[in-house]
Amino acid sequence: MSTTSSALVRKLNQFFPLGEAEIQEIHALERESRVVSAGTELVYERQTAHRAFIVKDGWAVAYKMLPDGGRQVIDFAIPGDFIGLRSVLLRTSDHSFAAITDIEVSEVPARKMMETFERLPRLGAAVLWAASRDEAMVVEHLVSVGRRDALHRLAHLLVELGLRLELVGLATPKGFACPLNQYLLADALGLTAIHVNRVLRTLRERKLVTMRQSEVVFHDLEGLRALASYHGGYLDQGGQRDD
């Protein structure tokens, strides 16, 4: 297995120059995998004694359900991301994860993860960076829902998704494949699906971005970033290196 065949290796290697031991350990963790069908719940809220998952292919969604049946999407998981990592460390999941598309995942038991980090502390530090980056994204999403208007919320999310996917080789400055429908976007942004549709039309009319047929096409990425006031420091490649 090559170094770049793992999305997780590729992502972590952008910020922490992993050694051969760390790379081989990730490959070992990912060696056994299974395909989970779209719509399947992998982790449910208040679940205990579960495993974390490494997403190798496909998209998943993290969310919380409200008593009235409403859903707040917290984030989207893409290849190279962990699912349920924080919940493993905290023993109980505080939200749910479900597959958006058919996804390929590798399960990682909590004990195995702790043993790996003890043997390879540099890998543990790299995963800590990934978890910190995820926390930074949640902060940005909170700001979006709380303070940004609908146009800026959607622009910010699309730019962020593009950068995350580019990090693992699944996007270019021209765009990326995207399985998200307007209902998922609405639940992520605190909007209605109708409002999302209107905002997408506005972004298209401004010749910034088009979302159609499971694809996001950037017409003016720099213009979109400017509209969203997107700084992206938490996703910039070539970050912390101490070779």
N, C-alpha and C positions, 0 to 999 in steps of 0.2 A: 504493500500500500504506500503510495507516495505521500510526501508531506502535504501537498496541496489537495489531496483527495478528501480530506476531512475539513468540513466547514468550521468546526470548532478549532482545529489546529490553525487554520488560516486566520481566523478572527483573533485568537490569542497572540499569534505570532506577530501581528501588526503592532502590538504594544509591549509584549514581553518576548524577547528572543529566546524561544524554547530550545533546550538542548535535546539531543537524541533520546535521552532517557525519558524526558517529559513527553516527547512526541510519540514514542513507542507505547507509553502508558495510556495516552489518549486513544491510540489505535486499539489497544487491548480492551479498554472500557467500551469501545464502540463495536468490537468484533461481532458480538451477538446482538442482533436487532430484530425487530418485528414491524410489520405494517399494521397501522391502526386506521380503520375506516373513517371517512369524514362523518362528523356528527358524534363520534364516540367521546365520552367523558373520560379523561385519563386520571384526573385528580378532582375530588369534590370537596367543597368547603366543610371544615371540621373533621376531615379524614385524618386518621392517625396511622402510624406504622406503615407508611407507604414509601415508595422509592422515588428518586429523582429520575428524570429522563433527559437524554441528550437528543435534540432534534437533528436528524441527519438529512431529512428531506420533507418538504411540505410545510404547511402553515397551521398554527394552533392559536387559540384565543384564551386569554386569562380574563376572568370576569367574576362579578358578584351578583347574585340574584336578590332582589328586594321582596319583602312580604307581599307587595301588590302585584308581583309578577314582572316588574321592571328589571332591566339588566343594565349594569354599568360595565362596559368593557374597560379593563385596566391596561391591557397591552396585547400585542400580537407577538407570537413566537415564530421565528423563522429558522432555517438551518444554521447550526452553530450555537443555538441558544439552549440553555437548561430550562426544563420545566420542573417546578416544585422544589427547587434547590433550597430556598429559604424555609419552606415548610418542613423539609427534612430536618434542618437544623433546629427549628422551633418545635418539632414533634407533631404539630397540628397545622393543617392547611387553613389559611384564613381566606382563601378564595378558590375558585374552580378553574380547571383547564379542560378544553375540548378541542378536538381536531376540526379545523375548517375544511381542509382537503384530506385525502388519504395521506397519512404521514408515516415516515419510517423513524422509529425511535430506538434508542438503546437504554435499557433500564440500568440504573446504578444504585445498589443498596447503600443505605446510610453508612453501614460499617465499612464497606469497601471504599467509600469515598473518604472516610476519616483515615483509614489505613494508607491510602494513596497520598493524602496530603502530609501525613507524618513522614513517609518515606521520601517524598519529593516536595519539600516546602515551596520551591519555586513554582511548581504547578499550582499549589494551593494559593500562592500570591496572585498568579495569573487569573485563576477562577474568582478570587476576591475582587480583582479589577472588573471582571465581567459582571459580577453582582452589583458592584458600585455603579457601573455604567447603567445597569437596569434601573437602579434606584434614581439616578439622575434623570432618566427618561420619564419615570413616573412623576417626578417633580414637575417636569415640563408639561406633562399631560394635565396635571392639577392646575397649573397656571393657565393652560388653554381653556379648560372647562370653566374656571373661575373668572378669568379676566379678558381673554381674547375674544373678539367677535367671531362670527361663524366663518367668514372669509379667511381670517388669519389662522383660525384653528385648523381648517382643512389644509391650507397651504403648508403650515408647519408640519403636520403629520405626513403629508406626501413627501416633503423634502427629507424628513427624518427616515422614513421607510426606504427611500432611495439610497441614502448613505449607508444604512444598515445592510442592505442587500449588496451594495457595491463592495463592502468590506469582505464579503464571503464570495465574491465573484458572480453574483446573480443580478446585477444591475449595471448600467452604464449611465453617463450623463444624459443619454437619450431617453432612458426610461427603464421599466421593469415589468415583468409579468406579475399580476396582482389578482388574487382570488376573492378579494373583499367586495361584498355587495354594499348597497347603500344603507341597509339595515345595520350591518356591523359597523360601518363608519358612523352612523347616527348614534349608536350606543357608545361608541368610543368618544364622541365629541359632545355628547349631551344635547343633540339636536334631533329633529324628526327626519325621517327618510326623505320627505318632500323638501325640507329645507336643504338637506345635503344635495339633492338633485339641482336645486336652484343655484347653490354655490358652485357646483361643478360646471354648470352652464356659464356662470359669470367668469370663472377661471378660463374656460375654453374661449369665450368671446374676447377676453383680454389677451388671447394668444399666449398663455402661460403654460397650460397643461391640459391634456385631454385624457379622460378615463373612459375606456370603452372595451368591450369584449375581453374582459379579464386582463387588460393591459393599461399601464399608465405611460403616457407619452409626454415627455417634457419638450415644450417648444422653446421656452426661455427659462432655463433653470436658475440663472442668476437673478432674473426678474422675479421669479417665484420666491427665491430665498430673501430677496429684498422686501417683498411684500410681507413675508412671514416674520421679518426681523430675526432671521435664523442665524445664530452664532455657531451652534453645533460643536462647541469646544469639547463636550463629553463624547463625541463620536469622531473627532479628528483622527486620522490615521497618522502613524509615525509618532505616537505619543511617548510615554515613559520608556526610555531605553538606557541601559547602564552598561553596555558592553565595554 
